[in-house]
């Protein structure tokens, strides 16, 4: 079974994914990195050149591909036997398009990382230059954008099977939650 980490940008999906992988020995991948590697360009370049519809179609394609790859490998000897086979950190918008959220819930366990908004804003202020979608916004302009997008995405994120609101979740606590999910 696959663990899908979902949440808004800056919620810690990649950071937690790496920590859980190190703790369990399970494979981990970042969906955005998979897309960039296989498409040979950045997410920002894909959006600019081919548009969001193209990107979302490729995002779904690669989500299915890596899920199939990890499911076929049957990684049950490491970490959590018979339970988890891999960890995938999705992009912040991945659960919000098409039937991606329902699909992930059918194919694994979804875990929504939902830190307090002030924590997201602090993280995004620091990483602003690495996130083209933020367009260099800071302060109140950043807050407005984050609040607007969170409002649009919350209904999708709320369909996750598990939710973590702690801004610095403990990997062992998460593993125990998954065991009881």
HELIX and SHEET records of a PDB file:
HELIX    1   1 UNK A   13  UNK A   24  1                                  12    
HELIX    2   2 UNK A   31  UNK A   39  1                                   9    
HELIX    3   3 UNK A   43  UNK A   73  1                                  31    
HELIX    4   4 UNK A   94  UNK A   96  5                                   3    
HELIX    5   5 UNK A  100  UNK A  107  1                                   8    
HELIX    6   6 UNK A  117  UNK A  127  1                                  11    
HELIX    7   7 UNK A  128  UNK A  130  5                                   3    
HELIX    8   8 UNK A  132  UNK A  134  5                                   3    
HELIX    9   9 UNK A  139  UNK A  157  1                                  19    
HELIX   10  10 UNK A  171  UNK A  179  1                                   9    
SHEET    1   A 5 UNK A  27  UNK A  30  0                                        
SHEET    2   A 5 UNK A  86  UNK A  89  1                                        
SHEET    3   A 5 UNK A   2  UNK A   6  1                                        
SHEET    4   A 5 UNK A 108  UNK A 113  1                                        
SHEET    5   A 5 UNK A 162  UNK A 164  1                                        
END                                                                             
